């Protein structure tokens, strides 16, 4: 049976020329838009797999283009070949016992031989490979009042980074988000490192920005991407992007406001009761994913403009499938090159990823006539220079 509710726990790619995959040294600086010729990449799935995923991770090596799919129904990872469009491997993990990993909430693919498995809110951290054999079980204790490594591969995405023996991960802190003051929030960190040999943890210097909660408490989700030289943090209710070095030391703050959202973000003060709270969480202006495109040297920032909802049925629809969104295009220095507003009720942006062929966005929206339950399908978007 398909399970399209796997995301409930995540509530609270010259003029007229479509640029090809390019190279990892290419860096685009001219105005751009995202365009598609309607090309779809479809992957067959079985009856135990939903066509909306709890997490997708692309990987490129000398053997081809790959896509890892986290299938939480079976606590498994499926490996697809994007060129043959076939499933190559199923990596099923026990929940208990000597090979047990408990619940997989996210993964990080360092290489085919080094795949990190994360659990949340548990502090599960394991190293495996495509054989699905557990190579290492890591033990660590999060910093006081912070959660275990918060790694998911959908919605608000995070990019773990391995440097030597250290693993950089993102985190959340323990607090009532409706009550936390701006001063307190400004002391809270966003990331820490785990020493994989010594099991020691160290908070990075980067914190929530002063002023974020000045006008009242807001949502405290964020995404992070890296180009290999710097970290770029995108906060749910902040037009700015925050840039640090790989050690979390602040480099700069860049205003990257979407043209489709209001200047000011509302606070939780007016969101009382279940309907208003859910409306605030799911129907308000917000920023979600940020992805780095190493083939074209640009960042993509996903934007969700506010939508009007009248009842809980509409809220329930938004919980799983957003009505509208746009994708901002930014160069390596985070200058805005353009922004493409996608058609309503057509895509599932939480299932999006970058490959050498472009930006892939899932079409598995129930109102999209091209959506098929037996296929995990993606439309491929490429960059086009704007005249």
PATI-727038 format. One record per residue: residue in three letters; x, y, z of N, C-alpha, C in turn. Coordinates in steps of 0.1 Angstrom, whole numbers, padded with zeros to 4 digits, always signed. Layout:
REM PATI-727038
AlaXYZXYZXYZ/...
This chain:
REM PATI-727038
Unk+0008-0012+0000+0000+0000+0000+0009+0012+0000/Unk+0005+0022-0008+0013+0034-0009+0010+0043+0004/Unk+0021+0050+0007+0020+0058+0019+0024+0072+0015/Unk+0013+0081+0012+0016+0094+0008+0017+0104+0020/Unk+0017+0098+0032+0018+0106+0044+0032+0106+0050/Unk+0042+0102+0043+0055+0101+0048+0061+0115+0053/Unk+0054+0126+0049+0060+0139+0052+0053+0145+0064/Unk+0044+0138+0071+0037+0145+0082+0046+0149+0093/Unk+0057+0142+0095+0066+0145+0106+0074+0158+0102/Unk+0073+0163+0091+0081+0175+0087+0073+0188+0087/Unk+0061+0187+0094+0053+0199+0095+0061+0211+0100/Unk+0060+0205+0118+0064+0215+0129+0079+0213+0128/Unk+0199+0235-0137+0204+0237-0146+0207+0255-0155/Unk+0230+0317-0235+0230+0327-0246+0216+0330-0251/Unk+0214+0338-0256+0200+0341-0260+0194+0330-0268/Unk+0183+0326-0264+0175+0315-0271+0182+0302-0270/Unk+0192+0300-0261+0199+0288-0260+0197+0281-0247/Unk+0193+0269-0246+0192+0262-0234+0206+0256-0230/Unk+0210+0261-0218+0224+0257-0215+0224+0243-0210/Unk+0234+0235-0215+0235+0221-0212+0242+0220-0199/Unk+0247+0208-0196+0252+0204-0183+0263+0213-0179/Unk+0272+0217-0188+0283+0226-0184+0293+0218-0177/Unk+0302+0224-0170+0312+0218-0162+0312+0224-0148/Unk+0319+0217-0140+0319+0221-0126+0327+0234-0124/Unk+0334+0239-0134+0341+0251-0132+0333+0263-0138/Unk+0322+0260-0145+0314+0270-0151+0307+0278-0140/Unk+0306+0291-0143+0299+0300-0133+0291+0310-0141/Unk+0278+0310-0140+0269+0318-0148+0266+0331-0140/Unk+0267+0342-0147+0265+0355-0141+0254+0364-0148/Unk+0249+0359-0159+0239+0367-0167+0225+0364-0162/Unk+0215+0373-0165+0201+0370-0161+0196+0357-0166/Unk+0189+0349-0158+0185+0336-0162+0170+0333-0158/Unk+0164+0323-0165+0151+0318-0161+0152+0303-0163/Unk+0143+0296-0156+0142+0281-0157+0132+0278-0168/Unk+0135+0269-0177+0126+0266-0188+0126+0250-0190/Unk+0115+0245-0195+0114+0231-0197+0108+0228-0211/Unk+0113+0218-0218+0107+0214-0230+0096+0203-0228/Unk+0093+0200-0215+0083+0190-0212+0089+0176-0210/Unk+0103+0175-0211+0109+0162-0210+0107+0157-0196/Unk+0103+0144-0195+0101+0138-0182+0111+0126-0181/Unk+0116+0124-0169+0124+0113-0165+0115+0105-0155/Unk+0111+0093-0159+0102+0085-0151+0109+0072-0146/Unk+0108+0069-0133+0114+0058-0127+0102+0048-0122/Unk+0103+0036-0126+0092+0027-0121+0093+0023-0106/Unk+0082+0023-0100+0082+0019-0085+0073+0008-0083/Unk+0074+0001-0071+0066-0010-0068+0055-0006-0059/Unk+0047-0016-0055+0035-0013-0046+0038-0009-0032/Unk+0051-0011-0028+0055-0006-0015+0062+0007-0015/Unk+0062+0014-0026+0069+0027-0027+0060+0037-0032/Unk+0060+0049-0025+0052+0060-0029+0059+0068-0040/Unk+0051+0075-0049+0058+0083-0059+0061+0097-0054/Unk+0059+0099-0041+0064+0111-0034+0074+0105-0023/Unk+0086+0110-0023+0096+0104-0015+0099+0112-0002/Unk+0104+0105+0008+0108+0111+0020+0122+0117+0019/Unk+0129+0115+0007+0142+0120+0005+0148+0115-0007/Unk+0154+0124-0015+0161+0120-0027+0175+0126-0027/Unk+0185+0118-0030+0199+0123-0030+0205+0119-0043/Unk+0209+0129-0052+0216+0125-0064+0231+0123-0062/Unk+0237+0115-0070+0251+0112-0069+0257+0109-0083/Unk+0268+0115-0086+0274+0113-0099+0288+0107-0097/Unk+0291+0097-0105+0305+0092-0105+0308+0087-0119/Unk+0320+0080-0120+0324+0076-0134+0316+0066-0140/Unk+0307+0060-0132+0298+0049-0137+0284+0054-0141/Unk+0282+0067-0139+0269+0072-0143+0263+0082-0133/Unk+0250+0085-0136+0242+0094-0127+0232+0085-0119/Unk+0232+0088-0106+0224+0079-0097+0215+0088-0089/Unk+0204+0081-0084+0195+0087-0075+0191+0078-0064/Unk+0194+0082-0051+0191+0074-0039+0177+0079-0034/Unk+0168+0070-0032+0155+0073-0027+0153+0066-0013/Unk+0149+0075-0004+0147+0070+0010+0132+0065+0010/Unk+0130+0053+0012+0116+0047+0013+0114+0043+0027/Unk+0107+0052+0035+0105+0049+0049+0095+0038+0052/Unk+0087+0035+0042+0077+0024+0044+0084+0011+0048/Unk+0095+0008+0041+0102-0004+0043+0116-0002+0050/Unk+0118+0010+0055+0131+0014+0061+0142+0010+0051/Unk+0141+0015+0039+0151+0011+0029+0155+0023+0020/Unk+0166+0021+0013+0171+0030+0004+0172+0023-0010/Unk+0166+0030-0020+0166+0024-0033+0175+0032-0042/Unk+0183+0025-0050+0193+0031-0059+0189+0030-0073/Unk+0186+0042-0080+0182+0042-0094+0193+0047-0102/Unk+0194+0042-0114+0203+0047-0125+0195+0056-0133/Unk+0198+0069-0133+0191+0079-0140+0192+0078-0156/Unk+0202+0071-0160+0204+0069-0174+0196+0058-0180/Unk+0196+0046-0173+0188+0035-0177+0174+0036-0172/Unk+0172+0044-0162+0159+0046-0155+0154+0033-0149/Unk+0163+0026-0143+0160+0014-0136+0165+0014-0122/Unk+0158+0006-0113+0163+0004-0100+0174-0006-0100/Unk+0186-0002-0095+0198-0011-0095+0199-0019-0082/Unk+0195-0013-0071+0197-0019-0058+0186-0015-0048/Unk+0183-0024-0039+0175-0021-0027+0183-0024-0015/Unk+0184-0014-0006+0192-0015+0006+0182-0015+0017/Unk+0178-0026+0022+0168-0027+0033+0175-0029+0046/Unk+0171-0021+0056+0178-0021+0069+0168-0026+0080/Unk+0173-0034+0089+0166-0039+0100+0163-0028+0110/Unk+0152-0028+0117+0149-0019+0127+0156-0022+0141/Unk+0158-0035+0143+0164-0040+0155+0174-0050+0153/Unk+0181-0055+0163+0191-0065+0162+0205-0060+0159/Unk+0215-0069+0157+0229-0064+0155+0231-0056+0143/Unk+0222-0058+0133+0223-0049+0121+0213-0039+0120/Unk+0206-0037+0132+0195-0027+0132+0199-0013+0132/Unk+0192-0004+0125+0195+0010+0124+0184+0019+0129/Unk+0173+0012+0134+0161+0019+0138+0156+0027+0126/Unk+0150+0039+0128+0143+0046+0118+0152+0056+0110/Unk+0152+0054+0097+0161+0063+0088+0153+0075+0084/Unk+0158+0087+0088+0151+0099+0085+0158+0107+0074/Unk+0171+0104+0072+0179+0111+0062+0192+0103+0059/Unk+0198+0106+0047+0211+0100+0044+0220+0111+0038/Unk+0233+0107+0038+0243+0115+0031+0252+0106+0024/Unk+0253+0108+0011+0261+0099+0002+0275+0106+0000/Unk+0285+0102+0007+0298+0107+0005+0304+0100-0008/Unk+0304+0087-0008+0308+0079-0020+0299+0067-0020/Unk+0299+0059-0030+0292+0046-0030+0295+0037-0019/Unk+0308+0039-0014+0312+0030-0003+0311+0037+0011/Unk+0306+0049+0011+0304+0056+0024+0291+0064+0024/Unk+0281+0057+0029+0268+0063+0030+0264+0064+0044/Unk+0261+0076+0049+0257+0079+0063+0242+0078+0064/Unk+0238+0071+0075+0223+0070+0078+0221+0078+0091/Unk+0210+0086+0090+0207+0094+0102+0193+0091+0107/Unk+0191+0091+0120+0178+0090+0125+0174+0102+0133/Unk+0161+0106+0133+0157+0118+0141+0143+0115+0146/Unk+0140+0118+0159+0148+0126+0168+0159+0117+0175/Unk+0159+0104+0173+0170+0096+0179+0183+0100+0174/Unk+0194+0096+0181+0207+0100+0177+0214+0088+0169/Unk+0207+0082+0160+0212+0071+0152+0222+0077+0141/Unk+0233+0071+0140+0243+0075+0130+0251+0063+0126/Unk+0249+0059+0114+0256+0046+0109+0263+0049+0096/Unk+0273+0041+0093+0280+0041+0080+0277+0028+0073/Unk+0273+0029+0060+0270+0017+0053+0275+0019+0038/Unk+0272+0010+0030+0275+0011+0015+0264+0005+0008/Unk+0266+0003-0005+0254-0002-0013+0251-0017-0011/Unk+0260-0023-0003+0257-0037+0001+0247-0037+0013/Unk+0244-0026+0019+0235-0025+0030+0240-0031+0043/Unk+0253-0034+0043+0259-0039+0055+0264-0027+0064/Unk+0261-0028+0076+0266-0017+0085+0281-0018+0088/Unk+0288-0008+0084+0303-0008+0086+0307-0002+0099/Unk+0300+0009+0103+0303+0015+0116+0291+0020+0123/Unk+0289+0018+0136+0279+0025+0144+0286+0036+0152/Unk+0281+0048+0150+0287+0059+0157+0279+0063+0169/Unk+0286+0067+0179+0280+0071+0192+0284+0085+0194/Unk+0274+0094+0197+0278+0108+0201+0267+0113+0209/Unk+0270+0124+0217+0260+0130+0225+0259+0145+0220/Unk+0247+0149+0216+0245+0163+0211+0249+0173+0222/Unk+0252+0185+0218+0254+0196+0228+0242+0198+0237/Unk+0244+0202+0248+0234+0204+0258+0223+0213+0252/Unk+0210+0209+0253+0198+0216+0248+0197+0216+0233/Unk+0205+0208+0226+0204+0207+0212+0200+0193+0208/Unk+0194+0191+0196+0190+0178+0192+0201+0171+0185/Unk+0198+0158+0182+0207+0150+0174+0208+0156+0160/Unk+0217+0151+0152+0219+0156+0138+0205+0156+0131/Unk+0202+0168+0126+0189+0169+0119+0191+0169+0104/Unk+0190+0157+0098+0193+0155+0084+0181+0149+0077/Unk+0175+0157+0068+0164+0152+0060+0167+0156+0046/Unk+0161+0149+0036+0165+0151+0022+0152+0156+0014/Unk+0143+0162+0021+0131+0168+0015+0127+0181+0022/Unk+0119+0189+0016+0114+0202+0022+0126+0211+0026/Unk+0129+0212+0039+0140+0220+0044+0153+0211+0043/Unk+0161+0213+0033+0172+0203+0031+0185+0208+0038/Unk+0193+0198+0041+0206+0201+0048+0217+0193+0041/Unk+0229+0198+0041+0240+0192+0034+0251+0188+0044/Unk+0251+0176+0049+0262+0172+0058+0275+0173+0050/Unk+0286+0176+0058+0299+0178+0051+0309+0170+0059/Unk+0317+0161+0052+0327+0153+0058+0341+0160+0056/Unk+0348+0163+0066+0361+0169+0065+0371+0161+0075/Unk+0379+0153+0069+0388+0145+0078+0379+0136+0086/Unk+0381+0136+0099+0373+0128+0108+0360+0135+0113/Unk+0358+0147+0108+0346+0154+0113+0335+0155+0104/Unk+0323+0154+0109+0310+0154+0101+0303+0166+0106/Unk+0300+0176+0096+0293+0188+0100+0278+0185+0097/Unk+0270+0188+0107+0255+0185+0106+0248+0197+0111/Unk+0235+0198+0108+0227+0209+0113+0218+0204+0125/Unk+0213+0213+0133+0206+0209+0145+0195+0219+0148/Unk+0187+0215+0157+0177+0223+0163+0179+0224+0178/Unk+0173+0234+0184+0175+0235+0199+0161+0233+0206/Unk+0162+0230+0218+0150+0227+0226+0145+0240+0232/Unk+0133+0244+0227+0126+0256+0232+0112+0257+0227/Unk+0104+0265+0233+0090+0267+0228+0092+0278+0218/Unk+0090+0275+0205+0092+0285+0195+0082+0297+0196/Unk+0071+0295+0202+0062+0306+0204+0066+0316+0215/Unk+0075+0312+0223+0079+0320+0235+0093+0325+0234/Unk+0102+0320+0226+0116+0324+0226+0118+0338+0222/Unk+0125+0346+0230+0128+0360+0227+0139+0361+0216/Unk+0139+0373+0210+0149+0376+0200+0164+0375+0206/Unk+0166+0380+0218+0179+0379+0224+0183+0365+0226/Unk+0174+0357+0231+0177+0342+0233+0180+0335+0220/Unk+0171+0338+0210+0173+0332+0197+0187+0335+0191/Unk+0191+0347+0193+0204+0351+0187+0216+0344+0193/Unk+0214+0337+0204+0225+0329+0210+0225+0315+0205/Unk+0214+0311+0198+0213+0297+0194+0220+0293+0181/Unk+0227+0282+0181+0235+0278+0170+0227+0270+0160/Unk+0232+0270+0147+0226+0262+0137+0232+0249+0133/Unk+0245+0247+0136+0252+0235+0132+0263+0232+0143/Unk+0267+0219+0142+0278+0214+0150+0285+0203+0142/Unk+0297+0200+0147+0305+0189+0141+0305+0178+0150/Unk+0306+0166+0145+0308+0153+0152+0322+0148+0148/Unk+0330+0146+0158+0343+0139+0156+0340+0124+0155/Unk+0341+0118+0144+0337+0104+0142+0346+0094+0149/Unk+0358+0099+0153+0367+0090+0160+0366+0091+0175/Unk+0365+0104+0179+0364+0106+0194+0351+0108+0200/Unk+0340+0108+0191+0326+0109+0195+0324+0123+0202/Unk+0333+0133+0199+0331+0146+0205+0323+0155+0195/Unk+0316+0164+0201+0308+0174+0193+0313+0188+0196/Unk+0311+0197+0186+0315+0211+0188+0306+0220+0180/Unk+0299+0229+0187+0290+0238+0180+0298+0248+0171/Unk+0292+0251+0159+0298+0261+0150+0294+0275+0155/Unk+0302+0285+0151+0299+0299+0156+0286+0304+0150/Unk+0281+0300+0138+0269+0306+0132+0257+0304+0141/Unk+0250+0316+0143+0238+0316+0151+0226+0321+0143/Unk+0214+0320+0149+0203+0327+0144+0205+0342+0144/Unk+0201+0350+0134+0205+0364+0133+0197+0372+0143/Unk+0204+0382+0149+0198+0392+0158+0187+0399+0150/Unk+0175+0400+0155+0164+0407+0149+0154+0398+0142/Unk+0157+0385+0141+0148+0376+0134+0134+0375+0141/Unk+0135+0375+0154+0122+0375+0162+0118+0388+0168/Unk+0124+0399+0163+0122+0412+0169+0107+0416+0169/Unk+0100+0413+0158+0086+0416+0157+0077+0405+0162/Unk+0082+0395+0168+0074+0384+0173+0080+0371+0168/Unk+0076+0360+0176+0082+0347+0172+0077+0342+0158/Unk+0086+0335+0151+0084+0330+0138+0088+0316+0137/Unk+0085+0309+0126+0090+0296+0124+0105+0295+0124/Unk+0110+0284+0129+0125+0283+0131+0130+0271+0122/Unk+0126+0270+0110+0132+0261+0101+0142+0267+0092/Unk+0151+0260+0087+0161+0265+0077+0167+0254+0069/Unk+0173+0259+0057+0180+0249+0048+0195+0254+0047/Unk+0203+0245+0043+0217+0249+0041+0223+0241+0029/Unk+0231+0249+0020+0237+0243+0009+0252+0247+0009/Unk+0260+0240+0002+0274+0244+0001+0280+0242-0013/Unk+0289+0251-0017+0295+0250-0030+0309+0244-0028/Unk+0312+0239-0016+0325+0233-0013+0335+0243-0008/Unk+0332+0256-0008+0340+0266-0003+0334+0274+0008/Unk+0321+0274+0008+0313+0282+0018+0300+0275+0021/Unk+0294+0278+0033+0281+0274+0036+0271+0285+0034/Unk+0259+0282+0029+0249+0292+0027+0236+0287+0034/Unk+0232+0296+0044+0220+0292+0052+0208+0301+0047/Unk+0197+0294+0045+0184+0301+0041+0174+0298+0052/Unk+0169+0309+0058+0160+0307+0069+0146+0309+0064/Unk+0136+0302+0070+0123+0301+0065+0116+0315+0064/Unk+0118+0324+0074+0112+0337+0074+0122+0348+0074/Unk+0131+0348+0064+0141+0358+0063+0145+0359+0048/Unk+0145+0371+0043+0149+0373+0029+0164+0371+0027/Unk+0172+0374+0038+0186+0373+0037+0191+0359+0035/Unk+0203+0357+0030+0211+0345+0030+0223+0347+0039/Unk+0227+0338+0047+0238+0339+0056+0250+0330+0051/Unk+0261+0336+0049+0272+0329+0043+0284+0328+0054/Unk+0289+0316+0055+0300+0314+0064+0311+0306+0057/Unk+0322+0305+0063+0332+0295+0058+0329+0281+0063/Unk+0337+0272+0060+0333+0258+0063+0335+0255+0078/Unk+0340+0265+0085+0340+0263+0100+0329+0271+0107/Unk+0320+0277+0099+0309+0284+0105+0312+0298+0109/Unk+0323+0304+0104+0326+0318+0107+0319+0327+0097/Unk+0313+0337+0102+0305+0346+0093+0314+0352+0082/Unk+0309+0352+0070+0316+0359+0059+0308+0371+0055/Unk+0295+0369+0052+0286+0380+0048+0272+0377+0049/Unk+0263+0387+0048+0249+0385+0047+0244+0391+0034/Unk+0236+0384+0027+0232+0389+0014+0217+0390+0013/Unk+0212+0401+0009+0197+0402+0007+0193+0395-0006/Unk+0184+0386-0005+0180+0378-0016+0165+0376-0016/Unk+0158+0387-0016+0143+0387-0014+0137+0383-0027/Unk+0127+0374-0026+0118+0370-0037+0109+0381-0041/Unk+0106+0382-0054+0096+0392-0058+0082+0388-0055/Unk+0080+0376-0050+0066+0371-0048+0062+0370-0034/Unk+0070+0375-0025+0066+0374-0011+0066+0389-0005/Unk+0059+0391+0006+0058+0404+0012+0072+0407+0019/Unk+0073+0420+0021+0085+0425+0028+0087+0419+0042/Unk+0075+0419+0049+0076+0415+0063+0068+0402+0065/Unk+0074+0394+0074+0068+0381+0077+0060+0382+0090/Unk+0048+0376+0090+0040+0376+0102+0046+0368+0113/Unk+0041+0369+0125+0046+0361+0136+0035+0352+0141/Unk+0038+0344+0151+0029+0335+0157+0019+0341+0166/Unk+0020+0354+0169+0011+0361+0178-0003+0360+0174/Unk-0005+0361+0160-0019+0360+0155-0024+0346+0152/Unk-0015+0336+0153-0019+0323+0149-0023+0315+0162/Unk-0036+0317+0166-0041+0310+0177-0052+0300+0172/Unk-0052+0289+0179-0061+0278+0174-0055+0270+0163/Unk-0061+0258+0162-0055+0248+0152-0055+0254+0138/Unk-0067+0259+0133-0068+0263+0119-0058+0275+0116/Unk-0058+0285+0125-0049+0296+0123-0034+0292+0123/Unk-0031+0282+0132-0017+0278+0133-0013+0271+0121/Unk-0022+0262+0116-0019+0254+0104-0018+0264+0092/Unk-0027+0273+0091-0026+0283+0081-0013+0291+0081/Unk-0009+0295+0093+0004+0302+0094+0016+0293+0089/Unk+0016+0280+0093+0027+0271+0090+0027+0268+0075/Unk+0015+0266+0069+0015+0260+0055+0010+0270+0045/Unk+0004+0281+0048-0001+0290+0038+0006+0304+0038/Unk+0015+0306+0047+0022+0319+0048+0034+0320+0039/Unk+0039+0332+0036+0051+0333+0028+0063+0326+0036/Unk+0071+0319+0028+0082+0312+0034+0093+0308+0023/Unk+0105+0306+0028+0115+0301+0020+0118+0286+0025/Unk+0120+0277+0016+0123+0263+0020+0136+0259+0014/Unk+0137+0251+0004+0149+0245-0001+0159+0255-0006/Unk+0172+0252-0005+0182+0258-0012+0192+0247-0017/Unk+0194+0247-0030+0202+0237-0037+0214+0244-0044/Unk+0225+0237-0044+0237+0242-0052+0238+0234-0065/Unk+0239+0240-0076+0241+0234-0089+0256+0235-0093/Unk+0264+0224-0090+0278+0225-0093+0281+0225-0107/Unk+0272+0220-0116+0275+0220-0130+0274+0233-0137/Unk+0266+0242-0131+0264+0255-0137+0268+0267-0127/Unk+0272+0263-0115+0277+0273-0106+0267+0283-0101/Unk+0254+0278-0098+0244+0286-0093+0237+0279-0082/Unk+0230+0287-0074+0221+0283-0063+0207+0284-0067/Unk+0198+0275-0063+0184+0276-0065+0177+0277-0051/Unk+0169+0288-0049+0162+0290-0036+0147+0289-0039/Unk+0141+0279-0032+0126+0277-0034+0118+0286-0025/Unk+0108+0292-0031+0100+0302-0024+0085+0298-0025/Unk+0078+0300-0014+0064+0296-0013+0056+0309-0009/Unk+0050+0316-0019+0042+0327-0016+0030+0323-0008/Unk+0024+0332+0000+0012+0329+0007+0001+0326-0002/Unk-0008+0318+0003-0020+0314-0005-0032+0316+0005/Unk-0044+0318-0001-0056+0320+0007-0063+0306+0009/Unk-0066+0303+0021-0073+0291+0024-0085+0294+0033/Unk-0096+0287+0031-0108+0290+0038-0112+0280+0048/Unk-0107+0268+0047-0111+0257+0056-0100+0247+0058/Unk-0103+0237+0067-0093+0227+0070-0090+0218+0059/Unk-0100+0215+0050-0098+0207+0039-0087+0212+0030/Unk-0087+0225+0028-0076+0232+0020-0063+0231+0027/Unk-0063+0232+0040-0051+0231+0048-0045+0217+0046/Unk-0054+0207+0047-0049+0193+0046-0043+0191+0033/Unk-0048+0197+0022-0042+0195+0009-0028+0202+0008/Unk-0027+0214+0015-0014+0221+0015-0003+0213+0023/Unk-0008+0206+0033+0001+0198+0042+0010+0189+0033/Unk+0004+0183+0023+0012+0173+0015+0017+0179+0002/Unk+0008+0188-0004+0011+0193-0018+0009+0208-0018/Unk+0020+0216-0020+0018+0230-0020+0011+0235-0033/Unk+0005+0246-0032-0003+0251-0043+0005+0258-0053/Unk+0015+0266-0048+0023+0275-0057+0037+0276-0051/Unk+0047+0279-0060+0060+0281-0055+0068+0287-0067/Unk+0079+0294-0064+0088+0299-0074+0102+0294-0071/Unk+0111+0295-0080+0125+0291-0078+0134+0303-0082/Unk+0142+0308-0072+0151+0319-0075+0164+0313-0080/Unk+0171+0320-0089+0184+0316-0094+0194+0326-0090/Unk+0205+0322-0083+0215+0330-0078+0229+0326-0082/Unk+0238+0335-0085+0251+0331-0089+0259+0327-0077/Unk+0272+0323-0079+0280+0318-0068+0282+0329-0057/Unk+0281+0342-0060+0282+0353-0051+0268+0356-0045/Unk+0258+0349-0049+0244+0350-0044+0237+0363-0049/Unk+0242+0368-0061+0235+0378-0068+0223+0371-0075/Unk+0211+0377-0074+0199+0372-0080+0200+0373-0095/Unk+0199+0362-0102+0199+0362-0117+0185+0361-0123/Unk+0176+0357-0115+0162+0356-0120+0154+0347-0110/Unk+0141+0347-0113+0132+0339-0105+0120+0334-0114/Unk+0118+0322-0113+0107+0315-0122+0096+0311-0113/Unk+0084+0316-0116+0072+0312-0109+0066+0300-0116/Unk+0064+0289-0109+0059+0277-0115+0044+0277-0115/Unk+0038+0270-0124+0023+0269-0125+0017+0262-0112/Unk+0005+0267-0108-0001+0262-0096-0004+0247-0097/Unk-0004+0240-0086-0009+0226-0085-0003+0217-0096/Unk+0010+0217-0098+0016+0210-0109+0028+0201-0104/Unk+0035+0206-0095+0048+0199-0091+0048+0197-0076/Unk+0057+0188-0072+0060+0185-0058+0074+0189-0055/Unk+0077+0202-0051+0090+0207-0050+0099+0201-0040/Unk+0093+0195-0030+0102+0188-0020+0110+0177-0026/Unk+0105+0171-0037+0113+0161-0044+0119+0168-0056/Unk+0130+0175-0054+0137+0182-0064+0152+0179-0062/Unk+0160+0179-0072+0174+0177-0071+0181+0181-0084/Unk+0194+0183-0082+0203+0188-0094+0211+0176-0099/Unk+0211+0175-0112+0220+0165-0119+0227+0173-0130/Unk+0236+0166-0138+0243+0172-0149+0233+0176-0160/Unk+0221+0171-0160+0212+0174-0170+0203+0186-0167/Unk+0203+0190-0155+0195+0202-0151+0189+0201-0137/Unk+0178+0209-0134+0171+0208-0122+0159+0199-0124/Unk+0158+0188-0116+0147+0179-0117+0137+0183-0106/Unk+0124+0184-0110+0113+0187-0101+0102+0176-0103/Unk+0098+0170-0092+0088+0160-0093+0075+0165-0098/Unk+0068+0157-0106+0054+0161-0111+0044+0153-0104/Unk+0047+0147-0093+0038+0139-0085+0028+0147-0076/Unk+0022+0156-0083+0011+0164-0076-0002+0158-0081/Unk-0012+0155-0072-0024+0149-0076-0032+0156-0086/Unk-0030+0169-0087-0038+0177-0097-0031+0178-0111/Unk-0019+0172-0112-0012+0172-0124-0016+0160-0133/Unk-0022+0162-0144-0027+0151-0153-0017+0141-0157/Unk-0004+0145-0157+0007+0137-0161+0012+0128-0150/Unk+0007+0130-0138+0011+0122-0126+0005+0108-0127/Unk+0014+0098-0125+0010+0084-0125+0015+0077-0112/Unk+0006+0070-0105+0010+0064-0092+0021+0054-0093/Unk+0022+0047-0104+0032+0037-0106+0046+0042-0111/Unk+0047+0055-0112+0060+0061-0116+0064+0073-0107/Unk+0077+0074-0105+0082+0086-0099+0088+0094-0110/Unk+0081+0105-0114+0085+0112-0126+0089+0126-0122/Unk+0098+0131-0130+0104+0144-0128+0105+0152-0142/Unk+0102+0165-0141+0104+0173-0153+0118+0180-0151/Unk+0125+0181-0162+0138+0186-0162+0139+0200-0167/Unk+0143+0209-0158+0144+0223-0161+0159+0227-0164/Unk+0160+0236-0174+0174+0241-0177+0174+0256-0177/Unk+0186+0261-0175+0187+0276-0175+0187+0282-0189/Unk+0180+0293-0191+0180+0300-0203+0183+0315-0201/Unk+0192+0320-0208+0196+0334-0206+0184+0343-0210/Unk+0181+0353-0202+0171+0362-0204+0176+0374-0212/Unk+0169+0378-0223+0173+0389-0232+0171+0402-0225/
